[in-house]
Amino acid sequence: MIIEEITVTAFQQHTRIIGCEETKQAICIDPGDESERIVAVLERRGLTLEAIALTHAHLDHIGAVAALKKLQPAAKINLHQGDEFMYRALPEQPSWIGIPRSQWAAFGFVFEPPPPVDHYWTDGEKYAVGTLEFEVRHCPGHTPGHVVLYEPAERKVFVGDVLFAGSIGRTDLPGGSMEQLLNSIKNKLLTLDDDVEVYSGHGPVTTIGEERLTNPFLRI
């Protein structure tokens, strides 16, 4: 598995390009910004972008979708339908986190309406990227339509903002639920083996075992 990480926006969000070493097919997980930089990585690694794979639809994870789709029009946009209302509301999302409209441009948060979704994730579906095969697991709580992408052969799970090293996702934004989030972590992530590496949308890589043992939010 090829993993290229680009950290973008004031939120220090990790946009990741995941590629199949054999076929050179790739997905981009959560393009938050800097679409031209994403394309430069694709070109440098000789990768073909098959899809824009969204774990959820908060602005720091989807801010570059429109620009990336223009540069890579063959790439399919994948999102869970539970987050489509949020995806459509991208231009107004800065107000959700209390940023005055007069400051949106300074933060780089002036967004055009995003393009239509091409494919809706479903819980339990298998999604192939060359020889890689991801299990899509619906994990609501941070947002209603949040998903994680688990590749069992590679022992890696891409969790967006559900779980972090030593923390969990916030639940105070529209559609958030602490009860749902903790249930998602318990039933969809802590069922994985301890050696599975956890790639979060922010912060360092961790493992399921490390979080099971040390994460103060997971005394459940």
Secondary structure by P-SEA (a helix, b strand, c coil): cbbbbbbbcccbbbbbbbbcccccbbbbcccccaaaaaaaaaaaaccccccccccccccccccaaaaaaaacccbbbbbbccaaaaaaaccccccccccccccccccccccccccccccccccbbbbbcccbbbbbbbbcccccbbbbbbbcccccccccccccccbbbbcccccccaaaaaaaaacccccccccbbbbccccccccaaaaacccccccc
